[in-house]
Amino acid sequence: MDARRRHTDNPFTVAVCTACGTDVTAMVMPKLRQVVRNCPHGVLVVTNCLLGTFACGGKTSAGPGNSGREVMLVLQPCTRDRAPVSSMQWIGPVRDEVDADAVCQWIASGEWDPGDLPTNLRAELHMARLSRSN
């Protein structure tokens, strides 16, 4: 891929939950800012919890090396005028630098097929699991 095409020209908006404000958030945000900055029609939105506290996909059990609070994102493909053109893609939870790099590469590709994300970042799989336990 030529250097000018490392990042997509496809328009999108990515919303990132920063409500928990963890070390993961501090590590993910600069990476996301950089990839969005390199996409001429990308927009980054910082927001509070995207799912609400009851269904939050970023809250997990704390354990060794895990704060129990990860980062959730939503990517919405759109037109240059910001009108949605397809369904939004839930991404996460992002737990570490490896996850953050995978998400950034996926965003930069401009393909946005959830099947191209590592399974642990395919939020729809995790949300389905959460709803079965309710």
ABEGO torsion letter per residue (X at the ends): XBAAAABBABBBBBBBBAAAGBAAAAAAAAAAAAAAAABAABBBBBBBBAAEAAABAABBBBBBGBAGBBBBBBBBBBBAAGBBABBBBBBOBBABAAAAAAAAAAAAAGAGBAAABBAAABAAAAAAAAAAAX
